[in-house]
Amino acid sequence: ALSDAERCDASLLWLPGEYLLAHLHLIGGSVVRVSERMARRYARCLDLGLKEDAADAAAILGLLHGMRGHFEAAGGWCADAVRIAESIANEAYMASCLQAEGAVACWRGDVQSALKDFDRALDISQARGDVLRLYSLRGHKANALHLAGQNAEAIELLQQSIASGERLGTGQFQPLFKAWLAEACVGELSDEEVLRLARESLRLAADRNQAWARSVA
């Protein structure tokens, strides 16, 4: 399908096809190939003047490089994503890009920067009434709080996020958030309860084919 779109110069057909193929590579665990696909998507979006999609691709590239431990490149991509979102004054994309930047900051150990990014994104999402973004942001902020040693706040926020996910009927981050909750509860709950949470996280991750969440659990 991508080959046909290239021959026809059907750029707007090419973009979703490229995105879906990258998603399949990610499910298959090939982060390098996803990065290559996303870099092509980013360049094509800029050529077409599709700044929203370019910001999205840059944020994803930041996360992908962060997953591989390439934090300097990851930070650069995330900063570029935020810059593009600011230039078009698109708050939905701004919240998404800030969330990616916060996640990368967590991975490289800059928890305070992560918390600032998450709080800024939470303010935007709260004002927009974006319940799905609030659900994911609260869970990611909770992990940052745990890394900062604020366990009580982290546990409370993770429990709120998991409950919110159940109400919304989404399983997108449930395995990851339960894994983080298990980690935050070490020393706070009995070993049996912590293991129960970890096993539940593993089961959910396996059911949803979420390799990243499974590795965390």
N, C-alpha and C positions, 0 to 999 in steps of 0.2 A: 504493500500500500504506500509506503514511504517512497519507494522507487518510482511508482506511478506519479505521485504528487510532485516529485522533483522534475520529472520529464515535462509535466504540464505547467510547471512553475506555479502550482497552486499553493502558495505560501500559507494561506489560512487553513488549508487541509493538512499541510505538513506539520504545523505546530502541535496540534493535539496528538497526531500519530507519533511524533518524536517523544512527546511527554509520556505517552502510554508505553512505548517501547522501553524508555528509561525506567518506568515503574516496574516493568517485568524483570529487567535486569536487577533491580534492587531486591525484589522478592527472591530472585535466584542467588542473591548474595554477592553479585559482582559490582562492588562499589566503584571500582576504577572505570568500568564501562558506563555506569550511570553518570559519572563525572564527565566523561567524554561527550555523552549525549546532551547533558545539561549545558556544557560549554558551547556546543553547536546551537542549542536552542537560544541561549543568551545572545550570541552574536546575531542570529537571524532576527530576533525580536528587536534589537537595537537598529538593525538595517531597515526594518519595517516601521520603526517608530512606535512600537508597542511597548511603552515603558512599563506598564503594569506587569506584563509578562516577563520583561527583562528583570524587574525587581524580584519577582517570584523566583526566576531561575538563579539569580545571584544569591538569594537567601538559601536555596537548596544546595547550591555549590558550597556555600559556607558550611552548612551542616555536614555535607559529604566529606569535605576536607578535614573538618573537625573530628569526624568519626575515624579518620585515618591517622589522626594525631598531627596533621599539618596545620598547626594553630595560627601561624603567621598568615598563610594563604587564606585560611578560614576567616580570620578577622578582617582581612582585606575584602573578601567577597561580601561579608555581612555589612561592613561599612558602606560598600557600594550599593547594596540593596536598600539600606536606610536612606542614603543620599538620593537615589532615584525616586523612592516613595515620597520623600520630602519635596522633591522638585515638581511632582504632579499633585501634591496635596491630597493624596488618596489615603484616608485614615485606615481603611480595611487592610491595605497592603502594608501600611506603616506598622500596624500592630503585629502582623505576621513577620515582618522583617526584624522588628525589635525582639520578638520571641526567639527567632533563630540566633540573633546576636547574643541574647542572654544565655541560650543553651551553650553556645561556643565558649562564652566567658566562663561558665561553670566548668566546662571540660578542661580549660587551661588553668583553673584555680583562682580566677578573679571573681570571687563570689559577690563582692560589693557592686561591681559593675553589672553583673548579672541581675542582681536585685533591682538596680535602677532601671535597667531595660524592661524587666518584667512589670515593675510598678507603672512605668510609663505606658506600656502596652495594655495593662489592666485598666488604666484610666480611660484610654481610648475605647476599649471594648465595652466598658461599663456605660459610657456615654452613648454608644451606638446600640446598646442592647444586644450585643453579639454573644448569645449564651454558649455556643460551641467554643468560641475563642476563650471566653471566660473559664470554661471547664478545663481546657488544656493549659491555659496560663497559670491558673491556681495550682495545678499539680506541679508544673515546672518551677514555680516560685517556691513551693513547699520543699522541693528537693534542694534548692539553693539555701533555704533556711536551715535545712538539716546539715548541709555542708558548712554552714556558718556556726553550727553548734546550738541552734535554737530549736531543739527537738520538740518541745511541747507545741510550739506554733506550727512546726512542720507536720506533726502528726494530725493536729486538728484540721489543717488546710487540706491535707491528703484525704482525710476521711470525708470532708465536705466535697472534694472533687470527685471521689469515687461514687458518693451518693448522687451527685449531680449527673454523672455519666449514666447511672442506672435509671434515673428519671428521664433522661433524654433518650435512652435506648441506644446509646452508642458504645461500642466496644473498642474504639480507636486507641485510647490510652489506658484502658482499665488494667491490662496486664502489667504495663510499665509502672503505673501508679501504685499497684498492689506490691510490686517488688520494692519500690522505694519506701512504701509504708512498712514492710517487713524489716527493711534495713534500719529505718528510723526507730522502730520499736525494740531493737536489740537492747536489752538492759531495762526497758520500760515495761515489757510484758514477759510472760513466762516463755521459756524456750519452745514449748509445745505450741503456743499461740503464734509465735514468730514463724515457726516451721509450717504451720497451717497456712499462713498468709503467703509464704514463699511458694508452697506447693500449688496453691490456688493460682498464683501468678503464672507459674510454669504451665499449668493446665490451660489457662486462658490463652497464653502466648502460643502454645502448640495448636490449639483449636483454630486460632486466627492466623497461623503461619507468620507470626511476628518474631523474626529472628533476633532483632535488636532487643526487644523486651525479654525474650527468653534468655539471652546472654546476660542481661542485667540480673534477672532472677537467679 
